[in-house]
Amino acid sequence: MPPTSTAVPLPRPVARQASGLHLIGDLYGCLCDSRLMLDAGYLEAFCRDRVTAAGLTAVGALFHSFGDGGGVTGVVVLAESHLSIHTWPEAGYVTLDVYVCNYQANNRPKAQQLFDDIQAAFAPADPHLHRVERA
């Protein structure tokens, strides 16, 4: 005889309260200060400064250099979500992501400012930009 099972009610769907914005950039032909492409400490300080200037809250960061002439990969963890960046100096190429949640406030303008400030510093000749509304 099979065991008896008790049906467990499924939870009711909860209304989504935290929409978000994800800004994505593939930045080609970057003509910028070489420290942004090569120096993990410099790039981290620059990103943290831009986060503060945009009115967002950094809660941690990790940046790694790939050695002599190599690029940098880094992330700033935000109370609102994250900023990530990866550089390929040999190709003049950078990937940039800024993602924010809007749980307690509309952080879209702050995310856009952060993204625009960082993009401007890399001065890409051919930026490929995407904007994704997350829900």
Secondary structure, 3 states (H helix, E strand, C coil): CCCCCCCCCCCCCCCCCCCEEEEEEEEEEECCCHHHHHCHHHHHHHHHHHHHHCCCCEEEEEEEECCCCCCEEEEEEECCEEEEEEEEHHHCEEEEEEEEECCCCCCHHHHHHHHHHHHHHHCEEEEEEEEEEEC
